Amino acid sequence: MSSLEQRLRELTPEALKGMRRGVEKESLRAQANGSLALTPHPAALGSPLTHPRITTDFCESQLELITGVHAGVDECIAELTQIHEFVYRNIGDEMLWVASMPCGLPTDETIPLARYGSSNLGRAKSVYRMGLGHRYGRRMQTISGIHYNWSMPRLSNDDYFGLIRNFRRHSFLLLYLFGASPAVCSTFVAGRQHELKVLKNQTLYMPHGTSLRMGRLGYQSDAQASLAVSYNSLESYGASLQDGLTRQYPLYEAIGVRNPGGEYNQLATTLLQIENEFYGTIRPKRVIFQGERPLHAMRERGVEYIEVRLMDLDPFVPVGIAAQTMRFLDVFLLFCLLSDSPPDSPDEIAALARNQHRVAARGREPGLRLERGGAEVVLTEFAAEVLERCAPIAAALDQAHGGSAYAGALAGAAGLLGSADDLPSARVLAAMVADFDSSYVRFVRAHSAQTKSTLLAMPLDPGVEARFIEMAQQSVDKQRAIECKDTMPFEIYRQQYLAPERLTVKAGAVAP
């Protein structure tokens, strides 16, 4: 019996049913012609500063829809669907862009930064986004995706970091199976160097690409590459993150905190302004208290859950992610948790980054090889090994929950290994190629319009709608209350929030 199977046998059905998940889904608001909506965040959706379910991400046009924590996949999908139904009823003639790579974009400086009101907290969120725009360009920040938040009861910090290390070793499989961004509108790369090929009609692509979002054109940063973050323990991870949060970076010092007119360019001139700026395919997380630094919270009270960050929006699914995909993620994350997880090393971290770029750009290339343990292995053979080892996990989950949904999710993934043309990334390209007049924008625009029609046609329970209306009003009232209580000048607030001592654990406190 393998160590994975032994650990799986030690998990009771109650422990397996204790698994929890939630979804954060980003989507751009787009006009009917497929260009970015430049309108303010719709008032009927409430305050993006304080609404627990509907907020904005980088720009004013980028919605972020957030479910609660759910014990069941179907319940999570149901809430995500309800949020979508309410949103679609309150965005007028606009629609949600159903793909990860953005719609037609205006000039970089015209993309409107998200606004959160006049409080210090709201101003800090907007200034942070101004900094992201200066550092990476606003276009890059308009990329959207799915974040899958996941936890199990009674896991230790070491358990979570072991999971994270294995996730990074095997996340190529998720890019291959669920990547859905092989093409992009040419406006996204205007004025930038790239390796994309011309398809047609202002559409650029990678012939065997899976996820441009997770490749060199996506959330990548040469500056952050110097961090070489280790995931061997909470201590090593925290030290790496603190280095980025306190180390001055010459290019960002040149930008300055303020411009000559006194307006803010960014929150800080350090390599990372705040913790959320650190890019990664997966993050350890925990819920924080108001005003608390995330790194301090994790150091003091430990990891509470993990956030999977590499999932593309699925343009063929109305809410961007299917229940079957979520079940596969549950199986995959348990595989990462239960498998042996040796410490990472700088050489392995570098190899994993190369694997990620290789699969993002060329994942469907026949015979593509990945690095593993100093040698190379064919991607599909590596993937088949992982899926075979996941089989007893899917069986255990089905036994705990009843039915065969988890085995079905695993079988669906296995079927895609032998049928690359059925992968989402291949289906996106095939649909554009089949229509002579199509382009990336036209393809996604058509699916976005169809998705809007589908969700508007679904009945929204009057009680659910009333609850969302009340939630929106409560969020507006809460923002006003925060603004009324503010008396501290913003510059003092900024300096106090960013003080390095706020990143450390209080004397005597021990993380679990």
DOMARFI-919587 format. One record per residue (C-alpha): residue number from 1; residue in one letter; x, y, z. Coordinates in Angstrom, 1 decimal. Last residue first. Layout:
BEGIN
[NUM,A,[X,Y,Z]]
...
***
This chain:
BEGIN
[512,P,[-0.9,26.7,15.3]]
[511,A,[0.8,30.1,15.2]]
[510,V,[2.4,31.1,18.6]]
[509,A,[1.9,34.4,20.2]]
[508,G,[4.4,35.4,22.9]]
[507,A,[5.3,38.7,21.4]]
[506,K,[2.9,39.6,18.7]]
[505,V,[3.7,38.1,15.3]]
[504,T,[5.4,40.3,12.7]]
[503,L,[4.0,42.2,9.7]]
[502,R,[2.8,45.3,11.6]]
[501,E,[6.5,45.9,12.6]]
[500,P,[7.2,46.8,8.9]]
[499,A,[4.9,49.9,9.0]]
[498,L,[2.7,49.8,5.9]]
[497,Y,[-0.6,50.5,7.7]]
[496,Q,[1.0,53.3,9.8]]
[495,Q,[2.5,55.0,6.8]]
[494,R,[-0.7,54.9,4.7]]
[493,Y,[-2.9,56.1,7.6]]
[492,I,[-0.5,59.0,8.2]]
[491,E,[-0.6,59.9,4.6]]
[490,F,[-4.4,59.6,4.5]]
[489,P,[-5.0,62.1,7.3]]
[488,M,[-6.8,60.5,10.3]]
[487,T,[-10.4,61.5,10.9]]
[486,D,[-12.4,58.7,9.3]]
[485,K,[-15.6,57.8,11.2]]
[484,C,[-17.9,59.3,8.6]]
[483,E,[-16.2,57.4,5.8]]
[482,I,[-16.6,54.0,7.5]]
[481,A,[-20.3,54.8,8.2]]
[480,R,[-20.9,55.8,4.6]]
[479,Q,[-19.3,52.5,3.4]]
[478,K,[-21.6,50.5,5.8]]
[477,D,[-24.7,52.3,4.5]]
[476,V,[-23.7,51.4,0.9]]
[475,S,[-23.1,47.8,1.9]]
[474,Q,[-26.4,47.6,3.6]]
[473,Q,[-28.2,48.9,0.5]]
[472,A,[-26.6,46.2,-1.6]]
[471,M,[-27.3,43.4,0.9]]
[470,E,[-31.0,44.5,1.0]]
[469,I,[-31.2,44.3,-2.8]]
[468,F,[-29.4,40.9,-2.7]]
[467,R,[-31.9,39.6,-0.1]]
[466,A,[-34.9,40.9,-2.1]]
[465,E,[-33.6,39.0,-5.1]]
[464,V,[-33.2,35.8,-3.1]]
[463,G,[-36.7,36.1,-1.8]]
[462,P,[-38.1,36.8,-5.2]]
[461,D,[-36.5,33.6,-6.6]]
[460,L,[-34.6,34.4,-9.7]]
[459,P,[-36.2,32.6,-12.7]]
[458,M,[-33.6,31.7,-15.4]]
[457,A,[-34.2,33.6,-18.7]]
[456,L,[-31.8,36.3,-17.6]]
[455,L,[-29.1,33.6,-17.1]]
[454,T,[-29.5,32.2,-20.6]]
[453,S,[-29.8,35.5,-22.4]]
[452,K,[-26.6,36.8,-20.6]]
[451,T,[-24.8,33.6,-21.5]]
[450,Q,[-25.8,34.0,-25.2]]
[449,A,[-24.5,37.5,-25.3]]
[448,S,[-21.2,36.5,-23.7]]
[447,H,[-20.9,33.5,-26.1]]
[446,A,[-21.4,35.9,-29.1]]
[445,R,[-19.0,38.5,-27.7]]
[444,V,[-16.4,35.7,-27.0]]
[443,F,[-16.4,34.7,-30.6]]
[442,R,[-16.6,38.2,-32.0]]
[441,V,[-13.7,39.4,-29.8]]
[440,Y,[-11.5,36.5,-30.7]]
[439,S,[-12.3,36.7,-34.4]]
[438,S,[-14.9,35.2,-36.6]]
[437,D,[-15.7,36.0,-40.3]]
[436,F,[-14.6,32.6,-41.6]]
[435,D,[-16.3,30.7,-38.8]]
[434,A,[-14.7,27.3,-38.4]]
[433,V,[-11.3,28.8,-37.3]]
[432,M,[-12.9,30.7,-34.4]]
[431,A,[-14.8,27.7,-33.1]]
[430,A,[-11.7,25.5,-33.4]]
[429,L,[-9.6,27.9,-31.4]]
[428,V,[-12.0,27.9,-28.5]]
[427,R,[-12.5,24.2,-28.7]]
[426,A,[-8.8,23.6,-28.5]]
[425,S,[-8.4,25.7,-25.4]]
[424,P,[-11.4,23.9,-23.8]]
[423,L,[-9.9,20.5,-24.4]]
[422,D,[-11.9,18.3,-26.8]]
[421,D,[-9.3,18.4,-29.6]]
[420,A,[-6.8,17.0,-27.1]]
[419,S,[-8.6,13.7,-27.1]]
[418,G,[-6.5,11.0,-25.3]]
[417,L,[-5.8,13.1,-22.2]]
[416,L,[-9.4,14.5,-22.4]]
[415,G,[-10.9,11.1,-21.5]]
[414,A,[-8.8,11.0,-18.2]]
[413,A,[-10.4,14.4,-17.2]]
[412,G,[-13.9,13.1,-17.8]]
[411,A,[-13.1,9.9,-15.9]]
[410,L,[-11.9,12.0,-12.9]]
[409,A,[-15.1,14.0,-12.9]]
[408,G,[-17.2,10.9,-13.2]]
[407,A,[-15.4,9.2,-10.3]]
[406,Y,[-16.3,12.4,-8.3]]
[405,A,[-19.9,12.3,-9.3]]
[404,S,[-20.5,8.6,-8.5]]
[403,G,[-23.2,8.6,-6.0]]
[402,G,[-22.9,9.0,-2.2]]
[401,H,[-21.0,11.7,-0.3]]
[400,A,[-18.6,9.5,1.7]]
[399,Q,[-18.4,6.7,-0.8]]
[398,D,[-18.1,9.1,-3.7]]
[397,L,[-15.2,10.9,-1.9]]
[396,A,[-13.5,7.5,-1.3]]
[395,A,[-13.8,6.5,-4.9]]
[394,A,[-12.4,9.9,-6.1]]
[393,I,[-9.4,9.4,-3.8]]
[392,P,[-8.9,5.8,-4.9]]
[391,A,[-8.6,7.1,-8.6]]
[390,C,[-6.3,10.0,-8.0]]
[389,R,[-3.1,7.9,-8.4]]
[388,E,[-4.3,7.0,-11.9]]
[387,L,[-4.9,10.6,-12.7]]
[386,V,[-1.3,11.5,-11.6]]
[385,E,[0.2,8.8,-13.7]]
[384,A,[-1.9,9.8,-16.7]]
[383,A,[-0.7,13.4,-16.4]]
[382,F,[3.0,12.4,-16.5]]
[381,E,[2.3,10.3,-19.6]]
[380,T,[0.4,13.2,-21.2]]
[379,L,[3.2,15.6,-20.5]]
[378,V,[6.0,13.4,-21.8]]
[377,V,[8.8,13.2,-19.2]]
[376,E,[12.1,15.0,-18.8]]
[375,A,[14.9,14.4,-16.3]]
[374,G,[16.2,16.4,-13.3]]
[373,G,[13.4,15.4,-11.0]]
[372,R,[10.7,16.3,-13.5]]
[371,E,[11.0,18.6,-16.4]]
[370,L,[8.2,18.6,-19.0]]
[369,R,[8.0,17.1,-22.5]]
[368,L,[5.5,17.9,-25.3]]
[367,G,[4.9,14.8,-27.4]]
[366,P,[2.1,16.4,-29.4]]
[365,E,[1.8,20.2,-28.7]]
[364,R,[-1.4,20.7,-26.6]]
[363,G,[0.5,22.4,-23.8]]
[362,R,[2.5,24.8,-26.0]]
[361,A,[2.2,28.3,-24.5]]
[360,A,[0.6,27.7,-21.1]]
[359,V,[2.3,24.2,-20.9]]
[358,R,[5.8,25.6,-21.6]]
[357,H,[5.3,28.6,-19.3]]
[356,Q,[4.3,26.4,-16.4]]
[355,N,[7.0,23.9,-17.0]]
[354,R,[9.7,26.7,-17.0]]
[353,A,[8.3,28.0,-13.7]]
[352,L,[8.4,24.5,-12.3]]
[351,A,[12.1,24.1,-13.3]]
[350,A,[13.0,27.4,-11.5]]
[349,I,[11.3,26.2,-8.3]]
[348,E,[13.0,22.8,-8.6]]
[347,D,[16.5,24.5,-8.9]]
[346,P,[15.8,26.8,-5.9]]
[345,S,[14.7,23.8,-3.8]]
[344,D,[11.4,22.4,-2.6]]
[343,P,[11.0,20.2,0.4]]
[342,P,[9.6,16.7,-0.2]]
[341,S,[5.8,16.2,-0.5]]
[340,D,[4.6,12.6,-0.1]]
[339,S,[1.0,12.5,-1.5]]
[338,L,[-2.0,13.1,0.8]]
[337,L,[-2.4,16.9,0.3]]
[336,C,[-1.6,17.0,-3.4]]
[335,F,[-4.0,14.1,-4.1]]
[334,L,[-6.6,15.9,-1.9]]
[333,L,[-6.2,19.0,-4.0]]
[332,F,[-6.7,16.9,-7.2]]
[331,V,[-9.8,15.2,-5.9]]
[330,D,[-11.4,18.6,-4.9]]
[329,L,[-10.3,20.2,-8.1]]
[328,F,[-12.0,17.4,-10.1]]
[327,R,[-15.1,18.1,-8.1]]
[326,M,[-14.9,21.8,-9.0]]
[325,T,[-14.5,20.9,-12.7]]
[324,Q,[-17.5,18.7,-12.6]]
[323,A,[-19.6,21.5,-11.0]]
[322,A,[-18.6,23.7,-14.0]]
[321,I,[-16.7,27.0,-13.9]]
[320,G,[-17.4,30.3,-15.7]]
[319,V,[-20.9,30.9,-14.5]]
[318,P,[-22.6,30.2,-17.9]]
[317,V,[-20.1,27.4,-19.0]]
[316,F,[-18.7,27.4,-22.5]]
[315,P,[-16.5,30.4,-21.9]]
[314,D,[-14.7,28.6,-19.1]]
[313,L,[-12.9,31.3,-17.1]]
[312,D,[-9.3,30.3,-16.5]]
[311,M,[-8.2,28.5,-13.4]]
[310,L,[-4.7,29.5,-12.1]]
[309,R,[-5.5,31.0,-8.7]]
[308,V,[-6.1,28.2,-6.3]]
[307,E,[-6.5,29.8,-2.8]]
[306,I,[-5.6,27.7,0.2]]
[305,Y,[-7.4,27.7,3.6]]
[304,E,[-6.9,28.6,7.2]]
[303,V,[-3.1,29.0,7.5]]
[302,G,[-1.8,29.9,10.9]]
[301,R,[-3.1,32.2,13.7]]
[300,E,[-0.2,34.6,14.4]]
[299,R,[1.9,34.2,11.2]]
[298,M,[-1.2,34.1,9.0]]
[297,A,[-2.7,37.2,10.6]]
[296,H,[0.7,39.1,10.4]]
[295,L,[1.0,38.2,6.7]]
[294,P,[-2.5,39.3,6.0]]
[293,R,[-2.0,42.7,7.6]]
[292,E,[-4.9,43.6,9.9]]
[291,G,[-7.1,46.7,9.3]]
[290,Q,[-10.3,44.8,9.9]]
[289,F,[-9.5,41.2,11.1]]
[288,I,[-8.1,38.7,8.6]]
[287,V,[-9.5,35.5,7.1]]
[286,R,[-6.7,33.1,6.2]]
[285,K,[-4.7,32.3,3.2]]
[284,P,[-2.0,30.1,1.7]]
[283,R,[-1.6,31.0,-2.0]]
[282,I,[-1.7,29.1,-5.3]]
[281,T,[-0.7,29.9,-8.9]]
[280,G,[1.4,32.8,-7.7]]
[279,Y,[1.6,36.6,-7.9]]
[278,F,[2.5,38.7,-4.9]]
[277,E,[0.6,41.9,-5.1]]
[276,N,[-1.9,40.7,-2.6]]
[275,E,[0.7,41.1,0.2]]
[274,I,[1.1,44.8,-0.1]]
[273,Q,[3.2,47.3,-2.1]]
[272,L,[5.6,44.5,-3.2]]
[271,L,[9.1,45.3,-4.4]]
[270,T,[9.1,48.4,-2.1]]
[269,T,[8.3,51.9,-3.4]]
[268,A,[5.0,52.1,-1.5]]
[267,L,[1.3,52.9,-1.9]]
[266,Q,[1.5,53.9,-5.5]]
[265,N,[1.4,57.0,-7.8]]
[264,Y,[-0.4,59.2,-5.3]]
[263,E,[-1.2,62.8,-6.2]]
[262,G,[1.0,65.6,-4.9]]
[261,G,[1.4,67.4,-8.2]]
[260,P,[5.1,66.3,-8.5]]
[259,N,[3.9,62.7,-8.4]]
[258,R,[3.6,60.7,-5.2]]
[257,V,[5.0,57.4,-3.9]]
[256,G,[7.9,57.6,-6.3]]
[255,I,[8.2,56.2,-9.9]]
[254,A,[12.0,56.1,-9.6]]
[253,E,[11.6,54.2,-6.3]]
[252,Y,[9.6,51.6,-8.2]]
[251,L,[12.4,51.0,-10.6]]
[250,P,[15.0,50.9,-7.7]]
[249,Y,[13.1,48.4,-5.6]]
[248,Q,[13.2,48.9,-1.8]]
[247,R,[12.9,45.7,0.2]]
[246,T,[10.2,45.7,2.9]]
[245,L,[7.2,43.9,1.4]]
[244,G,[9.3,41.7,-0.9]]
[243,D,[11.5,40.6,2.1]]
[242,Q,[8.4,40.1,4.2]]
[241,L,[7.1,37.7,1.6]]
[240,S,[10.2,35.6,1.5]]
[239,A,[10.3,35.5,5.4]]
[238,G,[6.7,34.5,5.5]]
[237,Y,[7.2,31.6,3.1]]
[236,S,[10.2,30.4,5.0]]
[235,E,[8.4,30.6,8.4]]
[234,L,[5.1,29.1,7.0]]
[233,S,[7.2,26.2,5.8]]
[232,N,[8.8,24.6,2.8]]
[231,Y,[7.0,26.9,0.3]]
[230,S,[10.1,28.9,-0.7]]
[229,V,[9.7,32.2,-2.6]]
[228,A,[12.5,32.9,-5.1]]
[227,L,[12.0,36.7,-4.5]]
[226,S,[13.9,37.8,-7.6]]
[225,A,[11.1,36.5,-9.8]]
[224,Q,[9.0,39.3,-8.3]]
[223,A,[10.8,41.9,-10.3]]
[222,D,[10.5,39.9,-13.6]]
[221,S,[6.8,39.9,-13.0]]
[220,Q,[4.2,37.6,-14.7]]
[219,Y,[0.5,37.7,-14.5]]
[218,G,[-0.2,37.1,-18.2]]
[217,L,[1.8,37.6,-21.3]]
[216,R,[4.5,35.2,-20.3]]
[215,G,[2.0,32.4,-19.6]]
[214,M,[-0.8,31.9,-17.1]]
[213,R,[-3.3,34.1,-18.9]]
[212,L,[-2.1,32.7,-22.2]]
[211,S,[-3.6,29.5,-21.1]]
[210,T,[-3.7,26.4,-23.3]]
[209,G,[-1.5,27.2,-26.3]]
[208,H,[-0.9,24.7,-29.2]]
[207,P,[-1.4,27.2,-32.0]]
[206,M,[-0.5,30.2,-29.8]]
[205,Y,[-2.9,33.1,-30.7]]
[204,L,[-3.4,36.6,-32.1]]
[203,T,[-6.8,37.9,-33.4]]
[202,Q,[-7.1,41.2,-35.1]]
[201,N,[-9.3,39.6,-37.8]]
[200,K,[-7.1,36.5,-38.4]]
[199,L,[-4.8,34.0,-36.7]]
[198,V,[-1.6,36.0,-36.3]]
[197,K,[1.0,34.2,-34.2]]
[196,L,[2.0,35.2,-30.7]]
[195,E,[5.6,35.5,-29.6]]
[194,H,[5.3,39.0,-27.9]]
[193,Q,[6.8,42.4,-27.7]]
[192,R,[4.5,45.1,-26.5]]
[191,G,[3.1,48.2,-28.3]]
[190,A,[-0.4,46.8,-28.6]]
[189,V,[-0.5,43.5,-26.8]]
[188,F,[-4.1,43.6,-25.5]]
[187,T,[-5.4,45.5,-28.5]]
[186,S,[-4.5,42.4,-30.6]]
[185,C,[-7.5,40.5,-29.2]]
[184,V,[-6.4,37.3,-27.5]]
[183,A,[-6.0,33.5,-28.2]]
[182,P,[-5.2,30.3,-26.3]]
[181,S,[-7.3,31.3,-23.2]]
[180,A,[-9.2,28.2,-22.1]]
[179,G,[-6.9,26.3,-19.8]]
[178,F,[-8.9,23.6,-18.1]]
[177,L,[-7.2,20.2,-18.8]]
[176,Y,[-3.7,21.4,-19.7]]
[175,L,[-3.5,24.2,-17.2]]
[174,L,[-4.9,21.9,-14.5]]
[173,L,[-2.4,19.2,-15.3]]
[172,F,[0.5,21.7,-15.3]]
[171,S,[-0.4,22.2,-11.6]]
[170,H,[1.5,19.0,-10.7]]
[169,R,[4.7,20.3,-9.0]]
[168,R,[3.0,23.5,-7.8]]
[167,F,[0.2,21.5,-6.3]]
[166,N,[2.7,19.3,-4.6]]
[165,R,[4.4,22.2,-2.9]]
[164,I,[1.1,23.7,-1.9]]
[163,L,[-0.2,20.5,-0.4]]
[162,G,[3.0,20.2,1.7]]
[161,F,[2.4,23.8,2.7]]
[160,Y,[-1.1,23.1,3.8]]
[159,D,[-0.1,20.0,5.9]]
[158,D,[2.8,21.9,7.5]]
[157,N,[0.4,24.7,8.6]]
[156,S,[-1.8,22.1,10.2]]
[155,L,[-5.0,20.6,8.9]]
[154,R,[-7.8,20.0,11.3]]
[153,P,[-10.7,20.4,8.9]]
[152,M,[-10.1,20.6,5.2]]
[151,S,[-9.9,23.8,3.1]]
[150,W,[-10.5,25.2,-0.3]]
[149,N,[-10.8,28.5,-2.1]]
[148,Y,[-11.0,28.3,-5.9]]
[147,H,[-10.1,31.5,-7.7]]
[146,I,[-11.5,31.9,-11.2]]
[145,G,[-10.0,34.2,-13.7]]
[144,S,[-9.8,37.7,-15.3]]
[143,I,[-7.2,39.6,-17.2]]
[142,T,[-7.8,43.3,-16.9]]
[141,Q,[-4.6,43.7,-14.8]]
[140,M,[-2.4,43.1,-17.9]]
[139,R,[-4.0,46.1,-19.7]]
[138,R,[-3.3,48.4,-16.8]]
[137,G,[0.5,48.3,-17.1]]
[136,Y,[2.8,46.3,-14.9]]
[135,R,[4.3,48.8,-12.4]]
[134,H,[2.4,52.0,-13.1]]
[133,G,[-0.9,50.2,-13.4]]
[132,L,[-0.2,48.2,-10.2]]
[131,G,[0.6,51.4,-8.4]]
[130,M,[-2.7,52.9,-9.4]]
[129,R,[-4.3,49.8,-8.1]]
[128,Y,[-2.7,50.3,-4.7]]
[127,V,[-3.9,53.9,-4.8]]
[126,S,[-7.5,52.7,-5.3]]
[125,K,[-7.4,50.3,-2.4]]
[124,A,[-5.7,52.9,-0.2]]
[123,R,[-8.3,55.5,-1.0]]
[122,G,[-11.1,53.1,0.0]]
[121,L,[-9.4,52.2,3.3]]
[120,N,[-8.7,55.9,4.0]]
[119,S,[-12.4,56.7,3.3]]
[118,S,[-13.3,58.7,0.2]]
[117,G,[-15.0,56.0,-1.9]]
[116,Y,[-14.0,52.7,-3.4]]
[115,R,[-13.0,53.4,-7.0]]
[114,A,[-11.6,50.8,-9.4]]
[113,L,[-9.2,52.2,-11.9]]
[112,P,[-10.7,53.2,-15.3]]
[111,I,[-8.9,51.9,-18.4]]
[110,T,[-8.1,55.2,-20.3]]
[109,E,[-4.4,55.1,-19.4]]
[108,D,[-3.8,51.9,-21.2]]
[107,T,[-5.5,52.9,-24.5]]
[106,P,[-8.9,51.3,-25.0]]
[105,L,[-9.4,47.6,-24.8]]
[104,G,[-11.4,45.1,-26.9]]
[103,C,[-12.4,42.2,-24.6]]
[102,P,[-10.0,40.8,-22.1]]
[101,M,[-8.3,37.4,-21.8]]
[100,S,[-10.2,35.3,-19.2]]
[99,A,[-13.3,34.7,-21.3]]
[98,V,[-17.0,35.2,-20.4]]
[97,W,[-17.1,39.0,-20.7]]
[96,L,[-20.1,40.0,-18.6]]
[95,M,[-22.8,41.9,-20.5]]
[94,E,[-23.9,45.6,-20.8]]
[93,D,[-27.4,46.6,-21.9]]
[92,G,[-28.5,47.3,-18.3]]
[91,I,[-26.1,46.0,-15.7]]
[90,N,[-28.7,45.2,-12.9]]
[89,R,[-30.6,42.1,-14.0]]
[88,Y,[-27.3,40.5,-15.1]]
[87,V,[-25.9,41.0,-11.6]]
[86,F,[-28.8,39.4,-9.9]]
[85,E,[-28.6,36.3,-12.1]]
[84,H,[-24.9,36.1,-11.6]]
[83,I,[-25.2,36.1,-7.9]]
[82,Q,[-27.8,33.4,-8.1]]
[81,T,[-25.6,31.3,-10.3]]
[80,L,[-22.7,31.5,-7.8]]
[79,E,[-25.1,30.5,-5.0]]
[78,A,[-26.2,27.4,-6.9]]
[77,I,[-22.6,26.5,-7.9]]
[76,C,[-21.6,26.5,-4.3]]
[75,E,[-24.7,24.5,-3.3]]
[74,D,[-23.9,21.9,-6.0]]
[73,V,[-20.3,21.6,-4.8]]
[72,G,[-21.3,20.9,-1.2]]
[71,A,[-19.9,22.0,2.2]]
[70,H,[-19.9,25.7,1.1]]
[69,V,[-18.1,28.9,2.1]]
[68,G,[-19.8,32.0,0.7]]
[67,T,[-19.6,32.9,-2.9]]
[66,I,[-17.7,35.9,-4.3]]
[65,L,[-18.3,37.8,-7.6]]
[64,E,[-15.6,40.1,-8.7]]
[63,L,[-16.6,42.7,-11.3]]
[62,Q,[-14.0,44.4,-13.6]]
[61,S,[-15.3,47.6,-15.2]]
[60,E,[-14.1,49.9,-12.3]]
[59,C,[-10.6,48.3,-12.7]]
[58,F,[-8.5,46.0,-10.6]]
[57,D,[-11.0,43.9,-8.8]]
[56,T,[-14.6,45.0,-8.2]]
[55,T,[-17.1,43.8,-5.6]]
[54,I,[-20.2,41.6,-5.4]]
[53,R,[-20.7,39.0,-2.6]]
[52,P,[-19.7,40.6,0.8]]
[51,H,[-20.4,44.2,-0.3]]
[50,T,[-18.1,46.6,1.7]]
[49,L,[-15.8,48.4,-0.7]]
[48,P,[-17.7,47.4,-3.9]]
[47,S,[-20.7,49.4,-2.6]]
[46,G,[-24.1,48.3,-3.9]]
[45,L,[-24.9,46.4,-7.1]]
[44,A,[-27.8,48.8,-7.9]]
[43,A,[-25.2,51.6,-8.2]]
[42,P,[-23.6,50.0,-11.2]]
[41,H,[-19.8,50.3,-11.0]]
[40,P,[-19.0,53.3,-13.2]]
[39,T,[-19.2,53.2,-17.0]]
[38,L,[-16.2,52.5,-19.2]]
[37,A,[-17.5,49.2,-20.6]]
[36,L,[-14.7,47.5,-22.5]]
[35,S,[-15.4,46.7,-26.1]]
[34,G,[-17.3,43.7,-27.4]]
[33,N,[-20.0,45.6,-29.4]]
[32,A,[-22.6,45.0,-26.7]]
[31,Q,[-20.4,46.7,-24.2]]
[30,A,[-18.3,44.8,-21.8]]
[29,R,[-18.2,44.4,-18.0]]
[28,L,[-15.1,42.4,-17.2]]
[27,S,[-15.4,39.2,-15.2]]
[26,E,[-13.7,38.0,-12.0]]
[25,K,[-14.9,34.9,-10.1]]
[24,E,[-14.2,34.2,-6.5]]
[23,V,[-15.3,30.7,-5.5]]
[22,G,[-15.8,28.8,-2.3]]
[21,R,[-14.9,25.4,-0.9]]
[20,R,[-15.1,23.3,2.3]]
[19,M,[-14.1,19.7,3.0]]
[18,G,[-15.7,18.4,6.2]]
[17,K,[-17.4,15.6,4.1]]
[16,L,[-14.0,14.0,3.8]]
[15,A,[-13.5,14.3,7.6]]
[14,E,[-16.9,12.7,8.2]]
[13,P,[-16.1,9.9,5.8]]
[12,T,[-13.0,9.2,7.9]]
[11,L,[-9.5,9.9,6.7]]
[10,E,[-7.0,7.3,7.8]]
[9,R,[-7.6,5.2,4.7]]
[8,L,[-6.5,8.2,2.6]]
[7,R,[-3.2,8.4,4.5]]
[6,Q,[-2.5,4.7,3.8]]
[5,E,[-3.5,5.2,0.1]]
[4,L,[-1.1,8.1,-0.2]]
[3,S,[1.7,6.2,1.6]]
[2,S,[1.4,3.4,-1.0]]
[1,M,[0.0,0.0,0.0]]
***
